[in-house]
Amino acid sequence: MESTLFKIKSLFDKMSNSDKKIANFLLESPQSIIPLSISELADKCKCSEATIVRFAKKLDFDGYQQLKISIAQENNVSSLNEKISVDDDVFDVFTKVCNEIYFSLNKTKTIINKEHLEEFSKAIINAKNIYLFGLGNSAAIALDAAHKFLRLGLKANAYTDNHMQVIVASHATNKDLVIGISHSGSSKDIVEALKIAKKNQATTVCITNFGKSPITKVSDIIINTCSDETSHSILGLNSRIAQLAIIDAIYSYLTYHLPNITDAISNTESALIGKKF
């Protein structure tokens, strides 16, 4: 199979000036693409996100993410933690993963916007309906959040199907809260669903990794995580723990600030009593 970088070189002379800016960036430093969202690459190359998508399609990729994965594979960038080696036993791996999670949580605590976190909590309290959107790895986070909010008596639903997400978004109102979860911030379906919800005047929130990305442009409130894994990995792994920690923090806050919370928790616990021996 022809190398992506070789293909870029072979097509370079026939490229437009905008495409050449992208090509030069990739050829000079292919590994530097790994941590970049499409918005960040567009800034570095001084072009639009649409130009990058078209560039990827000219190389026979569906879009930017597929281009990035191809270049990562050519440069032997693992989807796992680079600090883990083949000589590690399972406990060694466990220890290293724990350390990565610790650093991810600590960095998230450092960069998270306190005002946005407060706005997010108040938006949850005031919302008539809470809709959570997540796909792939983020689907589990959306389901977990909906489960926790439901236990508090809130009207929360998680949607992990891209068709259902745009349907729900199309019926959202200014009384609703729509939360999109995407580690990369570049999930086309999540961004599109939030855009529709925002157009309908719903309050939109994103939970995403720190940095400029398409999802931040359609979000009223931005909640950032920060994970070192994105410097050498396509797949966000321990970033999920940071996302869960944010949801758990919000849940704990709500248990002290929601009206009639004692009755809501009591009703939930009473309903679940018969489910255990």
N, C-alpha and C positions, 0 to 999 in steps of 0.2 A: 504494500500500500504506500502511496506517495506521501512523503512527509508534508505536514501542513506548512511548516516554515519554508521548505523547499518550494512548495507551490506558490507561496507568497513571493519568494524571490523570482520565480520564473514569470510571474504575472506583473511584476513591479513596474516595468517600463510602460505597460498599457493602462496603468491605474490613473485615476483622477488625482488631483492634488490632495484632496481630503483623504482619499484612500491611502495615499503614500505616507501621510502623517501617521496613520494607524499602523501601516506596514513597517515603517521605520522604528516605531516604538516596540513592536513585537520582535523584530529582528535583532534589535540592539539589546533587549533585556526581556527575553520570553518569560522567565520565571516571575517577573514583577507583575504579570497580569493576574496571578493567582488570588491575591487579596482584594483586587479591585472590582467594584460593581460596575455596571455598564455606565452609570452616571459619572463615576470617578475616572474611568478610562476616557470618556468623552471630554472631560475637563482637561486631562493631561494632553490629549491629542488636539484640543481646541476644535472640536467638531460636535455634531449632534448625536444623540443616542440612535436616531434613525439611520444615520450614516454608518454607525458601527454594525447595526443589524444588517444593513444592505451589504456591507463589507463581508460579514460572515456568510451571507447567502451566496455571494459570488464565489466563495470557496466551497460551496455545496453543503453548508451547515444550515440547520434550522434557525439558528440564532446565536447570540453571543455566548450563552452558557455552553453550548456544544463546542464552539470554537475554543473556549477556555479549557474545557476538559481535554480536548485533543492536544493542545499545546502542553498541558500539564503531564499527560501521559508520555509525550515525546521527551519530556525533560525529567522523567522518572519521579514526578511528584506524587507521593502516596496519598491515598484518601484517609490514611491513618496517621497517628502521631509519629512524627519523624524521630522522636526520642526513644521510641520502642524498637528493640532490635530482635532479631531471630533467636538470639541466645537467652532472652528473658524468659523466666518461667511465668506461670499465670499470676503468682503473687507479685512479682516484679512489675508486670503489666498493670495490675490493680493499683499498686502504689503510685506508678507514674500517672495513671489516669486520675487518681485522687488529687495528685499535685496539680495537674492541669485544670481540674475543676476548681480547686482552691484559687488558683491565679485568675481564672476566668471570672469567678464571683467577686474577687477583690477588685479587679479592673472595672467590672460592671458597676460596683459600688462607687468607684472613683469618678466615672464619667456620666452616670445617670443624672438626668436633670430633675432636681427636687420639685421644682414648680410644676413640671409636666406630670410627675408622679401624683402630686396633689390634685391637679386638674383631672387626671384619669380617675382617681378615686371618687371625686365629686360627680363626674360624668356617669359613673356606674350607679351611684346613689340616686341620681335624678332621672335616669333613663326609664322609659316605659318598657322597652324591650332591648335586650342585649344580644347581638348577633356576633358570633366568633367564626372567623374564616381561617382555615389552615389546610395546607396540602403537603403530602410527603411527610418528612420528619416533623413538620409543624402541626400536622393534623392531631397528633397525640396531645400537644400543648393546648390546642383549642378545646378538645374534648375534656381535658382535665380542668380547665378554667370554667367551662360551662357546668361541669359537675359540682365544683366548689360553690359557684354562684347560686346554683339551684338549691343547694343545701341551706342557703341563707334566705331562701324564699324569693329570690330574684327571678325574673322571667328571662332566662338565658338559654340560648340554643347554639350548638356548634354545627357548622356545615363543612364537610370535607370533600364535597363533590363540586367541581367547578361550575356545573350547570345550575345547581341549587344555589350557589353563592350569588350568581348574577340575578337569579329570580328573586331571591330574598332582598338583595340590594335595590332592585327596581321598585320594591314596595316599601322601602324604608322611609321614615318621615323625620321631621325635625325633633321628634320626641324620642328617637331611637339612637342607640350607640352601636356602631359597627367597628369591630376590632379585627384587624388583619395581622396575622403572624407569619413572618417570613424572615429567616435568618439572613438570606442574601439581600432581601429587599427588592429583588428583581423577578419575583414570580409574576409572570404576565397575567395569570388569571386572578390572583389576589389583588394586584394593582388595579385591574379593570373593574373588579367588583367594588373596591373602595371608591373608585372614581364615580361609579354610578350612584353609590350611596351618598357621596358628598354632593353630587348634583341634586339629589333629592333632599338636601339640607340636613341629613343625619350627621351627627358628630362622628368623625372617623379617627381611629387610633391605630397606630402601627407599633408592633413589638419587633424590633429588627436590630441587626448588628450595627455598631457605630460606624458612621460614614454616610456620604451622600449616595442615595439610591432612588430609583423610581417611586418606591412606596412612600417615601417621605414627602413627595410632592403632592400626594392626594390625602395626606393625613393632617388633621387639625392638631393632634397631640402625638408626639414622637417619644416612644420609650425605647431607649437603646440598651443593648447588651454589648459586651466587649470580650472577644475571644481571640487568643493568640493563634488558635488553630487555623484561622483564615490566612495566615501568612505562608502556610505550606500545604493547605488542604482545600479541596473543592467542597467536601461535605462537612457541614457543621455538626460536630458530635457533642462536646461538652457545653456548647452554647445552649443546648436544650435545658441544661441544669440551671443556667442563669435565667432563662425564660420562666422556668418553673418556680424559681426563687422569687421572681417578681410577682407572679400570680399568688404565691403563698403569702407574700408580704401584704398584698392588696386584700386578700381574704382575711388575714388577721386584723388588719385595720378596720375592715367593714364590720367585724364582729363587735366592735366597740362604738361604731358610728351610725349604723343603719337604724332607722326607727323600728320599734317593735321587734328588735332582733332576738330578744329572749324568747318570745313566743314562736318565732320562726324556727329557731334552733330546736326548741322543745318539740315542735310539730314534726320536724324531720326525724329526730331521735325516736319519738314515739312510733312513727311509721316504720322504722327500721328494726324495732325491738323483735318483732316476729321473724326476722330474717336470720337470727342467730340461735344456736342451741343454748 
